[in-house]
Amino acid sequence: MRQVLLLVLLLNGLAVLGAALTGNLPNWPPGQADIHVAEQAGSPIIQLGGDEHPSEGGVVSIWNDISISNSILTSWLVMAVLFVIGLAAARAVTEVPGRFQNLIESVVQGLVDFMRDAGGVRVVRYLPLFGTLFLFGLLSNWLSIVPLVGQVEVLRAPTSDYHTNLALALTGFVWYQAAGVRQNGVGYFSRWINFTGFKEGILVGVVMIIVGAIELFSEIFRILTLTLRLWGNIWGGEIVLAVLAALLFVPSFVLPFIGLELFIGFIQAFVFAFLVLLYIVLALESHGGEEHEGAHEAAHAA
């Protein structure tokens, strides 16, 4: 530990000395121009078509700007890393596992065990979705602490762009709605549209319609909460690191905050994937499914 600290201090001293000799010491106190904060959304780096300034003329259209942004580029990089790891893991399977195979099996088994404890055996079939959301989110979040990511225009953490998080949230939304329909059939939609209450009176029927509308609104609102929770934490972390990098002369002072960002990146990726898993469990246990199960048990008892 002492040798590591001495090495860090030596590197810090050399960095400050080199900056002083070359006249590149940062301004103190730093001005606003010295603090680079990434934009809320990705910046286009490759223009494929349309107008580079789609907002001019007072009319904004998504068709006016067809481009590849820096967050899309880094998303492809994360997907490529996951693909290479998956391919290497598939080829490394042997009867006598090595260290790499043991690591991959431990990760997969850990995810399976957690899913089984959280939702039972029936939700383990959704391991590809849960594992992909968690691993993609984890690597994307951790990109925010890699040097130059978020500091140069061509690179930024994918999850610091709310478009990426919205796409992940929509993916989870479609999956758990499909899971609910597959499990409960048409009865799944009785959570939102249910006229059976009118059999007990107009007041009860109206109340059930209102409750269904509220339930539908809360279901759609989940997309927004999933998006903003992940985006706010990762984008906010980038801002914190950018401000600290400008305020502190010695780079090692930022290391504790980098460790904090590693922890936050892990927690946010896990929470996002866990919430999607929880929504799948709730969809499988919807009112339609409970009514169907109750009718089946009553028929069996009869």
C-alpha positions in Angstrom: 0.0 0.0 0.0 2.8 2.4 0.8 4.5 1.7 -2.5 1.2 2.4 -4.3 0.7 5.7 -2.5 4.3 6.7 -3.3 3.8 5.8 -7.0 0.6 7.9 -7.1 2.2 10.9 -5.5 5.2 10.6 -7.9 2.9 10.5 -10.9 0.9 13.5 -9.5 4.1 15.4 -9.0 5.4 14.6 -12.5 2.0 15.6 -14.0 2.0 19.0 -12.2 5.7 19.6 -13.0 5.1 18.8 -16.7 2.1 21.1 -16.8 4.1 23.9 -15.2 7.0 23.5 -17.6 4.8 23.5 -20.7 2.6 26.4 -19.4 -0.5 24.2 -19.2 -1.4 24.6 -15.6 -5.1 25.1 -15.2 -6.5 28.5 -14.2 -7.2 29.0 -10.5 -9.9 29.6 -9.5 -11.2 27.9 -12.7 -13.7 29.7 -14.8 -16.8 28.4 -16.3 -15.0 27.8 -19.6 -12.5 25.6 -17.8 -15.2 23.1 -16.7 -16.3 20.9 -19.5 -19.8 19.5 -18.9 -21.4 17.1 -21.3 -24.7 18.1 -22.9 -27.9 16.5 -21.7 -28.2 14.5 -24.9 -25.7 13.1 -27.3 -23.9 15.3 -29.9 -23.9 14.3 -33.6 -20.5 13.3 -34.8 -21.4 11.8 -38.2 -24.0 13.5 -40.3 -25.9 11.0 -42.5 -28.5 13.3 -43.9 -30.8 16.2 -43.3 -29.9 19.7 -41.9 -27.1 20.1 -39.4 -29.1 22.9 -37.8 -32.7 21.5 -37.7 -34.0 24.1 -35.3 -33.4 27.0 -37.7 -36.5 28.4 -39.3 -38.7 27.7 -36.3 -39.7 24.2 -37.3 -38.1 21.2 -35.6 -38.5 17.7 -37.1 -36.7 14.5 -36.3 -36.3 13.9 -40.1 -34.2 17.1 -40.4 -31.3 15.6 -38.5 -30.2 12.0 -39.4 -26.9 11.4 -37.7 -24.8 9.2 -35.4 -24.2 10.7 -32.0 -21.4 10.1 -29.6 -23.6 8.1 -27.2 -24.7 5.8 -30.1 -21.0 5.2 -30.9 -20.1 4.3 -27.3 -23.3 2.1 -27.1 -21.9 0.2 -30.1 -18.6 -0.1 -28.3 -20.3 -1.5 -25.1 -22.3 -4.0 -27.2 -19.1 -5.1 -29.0 -17.4 -5.7 -25.7 -20.3 -7.7 -24.4 -20.4 -9.7 -27.7 -16.7 -10.5 -27.6 -16.9 -11.6 -23.9 -20.0 -13.8 -24.7 -18.2 -15.3 -27.7 -15.0 -16.0 -25.7 -17.1 -17.5 -22.9 -18.9 -19.8 -25.3 -15.6 -21.0 -26.8 -13.9 -21.4 -23.4 -16.4 -24.0 -22.1 -14.5 -27.1 -21.0 -15.1 -30.1 -18.7 -12.4 -28.6 -16.4 -13.3 -24.9 -16.0 -10.6 -22.4 -16.0 -10.6 -19.0 -14.3 -12.4 -17.2 -17.1 -15.1 -19.9 -17.3 -15.5 -19.9 -13.5 -15.9 -16.1 -13.5 -18.6 -16.2 -16.2 -20.4 -19.1 -14.5 -20.3 -17.3 -11.2 -21.9 -14.2 -12.8 -24.6 -16.1 -14.5 -25.4 -18.3 -11.5 -25.5 -15.2 -9.3 -28.0 -13.6 -11.6 -30.1 -16.8 -11.8 -30.1 -17.2 -8.0 -31.2 -13.6 -7.5 -34.0 -13.9 -10.0 -35.2 -17.1 -8.4 -35.2 -15.5 -5.0 -37.0 -12.4 -6.2 -39.7 -13.9 -8.4 -39.6 -17.6 -8.3 -38.5 -20.2 -10.9 -40.8 -18.9 -13.6 -39.0 -15.6 -14.0 -35.6 -17.3 -14.7 -36.7 -17.6 -18.3 -36.2 -13.8 -18.5 -32.5 -14.1 -17.7 -31.4 -12.9 -21.1 -33.4 -9.6 -20.6 -32.4 -9.1 -17.0 -28.7 -10.0 -17.6 -28.4 -7.8 -20.7 -30.0 -4.8 -19.1 -27.7 -5.1 -16.0 -24.5 -5.8 -17.9 -25.1 -3.2 -20.6 -26.1 -0.6 -18.0 -23.1 -1.5 -15.8 -20.5 -1.0 -18.5 -22.2 2.1 -19.9 -22.3 3.6 -16.4 -18.7 2.8 -15.7 -17.6 4.5 -19.0 -18.3 7.8 -17.3 -15.1 7.5 -15.2 -12.8 6.4 -18.1 -10.4 9.2 -19.0 -11.6 11.4 -22.0 -15.1 9.9 -21.9 -17.4 12.9 -21.4 -14.4 15.2 -21.8 -14.1 15.0 -25.6 -17.0 15.3 -28.0 -16.6 12.0 -29.7 -17.0 9.9 -26.5 -19.6 10.0 -23.7 -21.2 7.4 -21.4 -24.3 6.0 -23.2 -26.4 6.2 -20.1 -25.6 9.9 -19.6 -27.8 10.5 -22.7 -31.4 10.2 -21.8 -32.2 8.8 -25.3 -30.3 5.6 -24.4 -32.1 5.2 -21.1 -35.5 5.8 -22.8 -34.7 3.1 -25.2 -33.8 0.7 -22.4 -37.0 1.6 -20.5 -39.2 1.1 -23.6 -37.5 -2.3 -24.1 -38.3 -3.4 -20.6 -41.9 -2.0 -20.9 -42.6 -4.0 -24.0 -41.1 -7.2 -22.4 -43.1 -7.1 -19.2 -46.3 -6.2 -21.0 -45.8 -9.2 -23.4 -45.0 -11.4 -20.4 -48.3 -10.4 -18.8 -50.3 -11.0 -21.9 -48.6 -14.4 -22.4 -49.4 -15.4 -18.9 -52.9 -14.1 -18.5 -54.3 -13.7 -22.0 -56.9 -11.1 -22.7 -57.8 -10.9 -19.1 -54.5 -9.0 -18.5 -56.0 -5.8 -19.9 -58.8 -5.9 -17.3 -56.3 -4.1 -15.0 -57.0 -1.0 -17.1 -60.4 -1.6 -18.7 -62.9 -3.3 -16.6 -66.7 -2.9 -16.9 -67.6 -5.7 -14.6 -68.2 -3.3 -11.8 -71.4 -2.0 -13.4 -73.0 -5.3 -12.5 -72.9 -4.1 -8.9 -74.1 -0.6 -9.7 -73.2 2.5 -11.6 -71.1 4.0 -8.8 -68.9 0.9 -8.5 -68.5 0.7 -12.2 -67.4 4.3 -12.5 -65.0 3.9 -9.6 -63.4 0.8 -11.3 -63.1 2.7 -14.6 -61.3 5.6 -12.8 -59.0 3.1 -10.9 -58.2 1.4 -14.2 -57.3 4.8 -15.8 -55.0 5.6 -12.8 -53.4 2.2 -13.1 -52.8 2.7 -16.9 -51.2 6.1 -16.2 -48.9 4.7 -13.5 -47.9 1.9 -15.9 -46.9 4.4 -18.6 -45.3 6.7 -16.0 -42.8 3.9 -15.2 -41.1 4.5 -18.5 -40.3 8.1 -17.3 -39.2 7.1 -13.9 -36.9 4.4 -15.3 -35.4 6.8 -17.7 -34.8 9.8 -15.4 -33.5 7.8 -12.5 -30.7 6.3 -14.5 -30.0 9.4 -16.6 -29.9 11.8 -13.6 -27.4 9.8 -11.6 -25.0 9.1 -14.4 -25.1 12.6 -16.0 -24.9 14.2 -12.5 -21.8 12.0 -11.8 -20.1 13.3 -14.9 -20.8 16.9 -13.8 -19.3 16.2 -10.4 -16.1 14.6 -11.8 -15.7 17.4 -14.3 -16.0 20.1 -11.6 -13.6 18.3 -9.3 -11.1 17.8 -12.1 -11.1 21.5 -12.7 -10.9 22.5 -9.0 -8.2 20.0 -7.8 -4.6 20.3 -8.9 -3.7 16.8 -7.7 -5.5 14.1 -9.7 -5.4 11.5 -6.9 -7.8 13.7 -4.9 -10.5 12.7 -7.4 -9.9 9.0 -6.8 -12.3 8.6 -3.9 -15.1 10.2 -6.0 -14.2 7.8 -8.8 -14.7 5.0 -6.4 -18.1 6.5 -5.4 -19.1 6.7 -9.1 -18.1 3.0 -9.6 -20.4 2.1 -6.7 -23.2 4.4 -8.0 -22.9 3.0 -11.5 -23.2 -0.6 -10.2 -26.2 0.3 -8.0 -28.0 2.2 -10.7 -27.5 -0.6 -13.3 -28.8 -3.2 -10.8 -31.8 -1.1 -9.7 -32.8 -0.5 -13.3 -32.7 -4.3 -14.2 -34.3 -5.2 -10.9 -37.2 -2.8 -11.4 -37.9 -4.3 -14.9 -37.8 -7.8 -13.2 -40.2 -6.6 -10.6 -42.6 -5.3 -13.2 -42.4 -8.7 -14.9 -43.4 -10.4 -11.7 -46.2 -7.9 -11.2 -47.4 -8.5 -14.8 -47.4 -12.2 -14.2 -49.4 -11.8 -11.0 -51.9 -9.4 -12.5 -55.6 -9.4 -11.6 -56.5 -11.3 -14.7 -54.1 -14.1 -13.8 -55.4 -14.2 -10.2 -59.0 -14.5 -11.4 -58.0 -17.3 -13.9 -56.1 -19.1 -11.2 -59.0 -18.8 -8.7 -61.5 -20.1 -11.2 -59.2 -23.0 -12.0 -58.8 -23.9 -8.3 -62.6 -23.7 -7.8 -63.2 -26.0 -10.7 -60.6 -28.4 -9.4 -62.1 -28.4 -6.0 -65.6 -29.0 -7.4 
